[in-house]
C-alpha cells in the first residue's frame, strides 16, 4: 500500500515562480521517506501540498488512499505535522499544550505516555517559554503524534539543535517507524537521512533527480571512497589522467580542485601522489562516500548552497 502518491505535481505562483515542476512520488506505508535538497528546491512546498496546507496548481495527490479535495476531515484525523518552526503559547505548560492537541482528535494517545515518549516528564509543568530549543522541538513532535497518526510529516525537525537533542529526536522517529507508522522527513543533514530513511528522493528545482535507498544512491557513484584535492601551483591536470588511475570510477573538477570516486583507496592514493609529483598540493582529503557526494555529483553544488 502507498501512504502517499503524487503524479505530475505542479505548484506555480502568480509571479511565475515554479516551486514544484511535475513531481512524481510514491511513498510506501511503514517507511521513513526523506526529501533532500537545498533551500528553494521545492521540498517545503511539496510537503505543504501533501499536508493539505497549500493548494496545488495541477497534478494528482493521494494521501492514505484519499484526496484533500473530498476527504479533508478524515485525513486530518490520520496525519500528524511538525513544521519547520512551531510557535506555541508562551504561558501554557507542556502538559496543557499536549492535552490541547489531544482534544482535537477522536482517539488520541494518552497525554502522559506521549510526554514520556519525548522525554519531557521533568518539564510537564514548565511553561513553553522556559524550554530550550531542543525541548521545544520534542514538544512539537509530541503534538504531531498525540493523535496516533498513520502518517507523520517532519519538516527539518532537527535544524539548529545540539547533537544530543538531534539523537533524541532520531530515536523518536525510529520508534515511530518501528510501530508500523509512516514518516515523511525533510532534512539538510546527510547523516540524519542515512540513519533514518529507508528511501530518499533528491529534489532540485522542483523535480526529483534521484530516488532510492541511501545505500543505492551512494553505490551509484561507483566507488565507496572519495578523494578531494587541490593544487597550489603547477601545470594543469587533465581529468583523463585521473580517470586512468587504479580504482578510479569517476573524476570531476569542483571548486578549484578535483574529486575522485574510488573503490580501492590504498591503491589509488599512492598512484595519485606519483602522478602529482612536482605539483605541490594545497589540500588533500579522503572520506567515505555519502549522500552529500551524491547530491554534488547530480547538481554540481553542495546541499546547503
N, C-alpha and C positions, 0 to 999 in steps of 0.2 A: 504494500500500500504506500501511497505517497502522502506525506504530510503537506507538502507544497508542490504545486506545479504551475509554472507560468510559461507562456509561449508568446514570442514576438512582442514582448512588453516594451512600451514606449512611454516616456514622460517628457513632454515638450512644454516649456514655459512660454508665457506671452511674449517675452523679449527675444524669443527664438532659440534660447539655450536648450539643447537636448541633453538631459541628465541621464536618461536611460534609452538605449538605442537598439531595440529589437532583441531584448534579453530572453534567453530560454534557460529554464532551470527546473530540475526535478529533485526534490529532497525526500528521502525515504523516511518513513516512520521509524522512530527509535534511534536515529543517528544524530550526531553532532556535526552540523554542516557549517563551514566557515566561509565568509565572504572577505576576500583580501583585496586591497587596492589603496592607492594614495588618496589624500583629500581631493574631493572633486571628481572621483572616479564614478560615482553613482551608487555607492553602497547604501548610504543612509536613505537616499530617495527610494531605492528598491525596497528596503526594509519597511519604510513608512507606507508604501503601497501595499505590501504584504500584510502589514498590521491593520490596514483599513483606515489609516490616518490621512492618507493622501490619495486623491483620485488619479487614476492612470489616464493617459491620453488615448492609448489604444492597446490592443493585445488582450490576452486571456489570462486570468489569475484564478487559481483554485486553491483554497486553504482548508485542510482537513475534509476534503470532499465537498466543500461548499463555496459559495461566492458571496462577496461582500454586498453586492447589489441586492441580493434577495435574502440573505441569511445572517445579517449583521448581529442580531441579538443572540442567536445560537453560537456564533463564533466568539463573541465576547466572553461567553461562559467557558470557553475551552482553550483560550490563549492567555499567556502572561507576557508582559512587556516591561523591559528595563531600558530606558532611553539613555542617550549619551550623558545627559545632565538631568538630574532629578532634584527638584526643589519642593520640600515638604514644609508644613507649618513649624516654625522655629520652636514654639512653646509646647507643642504636643510631645508626649513621651513616646518612647519606642513602642511599648505595648499598645498604646492608644492608636498609633498610626497603623500598626499591623491589624488590629481589630477593626479599624475603619475600613480597610481594604477587604477584610474578610466578609464584612457585611454586604459587600457588593455582589457576592457570589451565592448561588443556591446551595452548593455543597463544598464549602471551604475546608481546608485543613485546620487542625487545631492551632490556635494562635501561639500557645506556649511551645508546641512542637516546632513550629517554623522559626520562632525566635531562637530555640536551641539549635536548629539546623544551621543557622547563620552565625552561631557563636556570639550572640548578643544577650545572653541571660543576665550578665552583670550590668547591662545597660538598659534593661527593660523599663526601669523607672526614670531613666535620664531623658532630658528634653533633647529634641533633634539638634538644636543649636550647639549643644555641648559635645557632639560626636566628632570624631576625627574623620578625615576623608575616606579612609578605608571602611570605617564603621557605617558611614552614610551609604557607601556603595553596597555593602552587605545588606543594609536595611532595604535599599531599592530592590535588590534581588528577592528579599523576603516578601515584599509587596507583589512581585511578579509571580511568585509561586504559591502564594497563600490560597488562590482559587483552585489548586490542584490541577493545573492546566495540562492538556495533552501536548501543547507546543509552547515553548517559551522563546522570546526574542531577547537577545542580549547584545545591545549596540555599544561596542567598545567599553565593556564593563570595568576593565582594569586600568584604563588610561589615567596616569598620574598617581597610581597607588604605589606604596612601598612594596618591596619584594615579599614580605610576609603576608600582607593583605592580598596580593595577587595570588599567592599559593592557596590561601584560604578560599578564595573565590573559585580557583581551579577545582578544588576538592568538591565544592558545591555543584559545579557543572557535571563533574564525573559521577557524583552520586545521583543526580537528577537523571542523567542518561542511563545509568545502570538500572534505574527503576522502570525503564521502558518508555520514557518520555523523549520528545524530540527537542533539540536545541538548534536555533539559528544564531550564529555568533559572528559579529564583525569585529575585527581587531587589526591593530597595526603591529602586533608583536608576533614574530615568526615562531619563537619558541612556544608561545601560547597555542598557536594553530597546530603545530606539530604534536603537542602534548594532548590536546583536547579533541581535535576534529577527526572524524572518520574520513570525510572528503572535504575538499575546498574548491572554490571557484576563484580564479584571479580575475578581477574586474578592472577594466581600464577604458575610459571614455564611454562608459555606459554599456560595454559589451563584455561577455565572458570570453577571455582569450585563452584560458586553460581550465581544465576540470579533471579532478581525480583525487586519489588519496595523497597525503603528503609524501609518502614513500614513492608513489608512482611519478609524481611531478619531479621530485628530486632525481629519480632514476633517469628521467628524460634528458637530463644534462649530459648523460653519457659517462660521467665519472663521479665518484663519491668524494673526491678531494678537490679542493680549489687552491690554486697558486695565484697570488696577486703580487705584481711587482711593477716598479717604475724605474727609469734610468735617470741618473743625474746628468749625464752627457754622453757623447759618443755618436757614432754613425747610426742612422735609422735601422730599425729592426723590422724584418718582414714577417707577417703572420704565417706565411708558408713555412718559414724556418721553424717557427714554434710548433706548428701542427705536425711536423715530421719528427718531433722528439718522442722518445719512448713513452708509451702510456698516455699520450695526449689525445683526448677525444674532440676537443674544440679549443679554439683560441680566439680571443676578441680584444680589441683595443677599447679601453674605457678610462675616462677621466685622466688623460695624460699618462696612462700606464697600460698594463696588459693583464688579462685574466685567462687562466688555463683551467679547464676541467679535465682532471686526470684520474686514472684508475690505479696507478702504481706510483705513489709519491716517492718511494725510496729509489725508484729508477729514474723518474722524470727530473727530480731536483738536481742530482749530480750532472745529468746531461744539460740541463738548463744553465747551470753555472759554468759549464765548459763552453757553451755557446756564447755566453755573455763575457767571456774573458776579454779584458781590455775595455769593457763598457762598465763604468762604475755605477753601482746600484744606489738609488735614492731610497728605496723601500723594498721589502720582501716580506710577504706574509702567507701562511698556509692555514687552511681551516677545512673542517668537514662541510660538504655541500649542504645548503639549507634552502628553505623556501624563498628566502631573500635573494639567493643566487638565481633561482628560477625566475623570479619577478624581473630582476635586472636583465637577464637574458631575453625575456619576452618583450620588455618595454624599453630597455635602454636606460632606465633610471631606477633609483632606489625607492623602496616603498614609501618612505617619508618625504620624498622630494615633492 
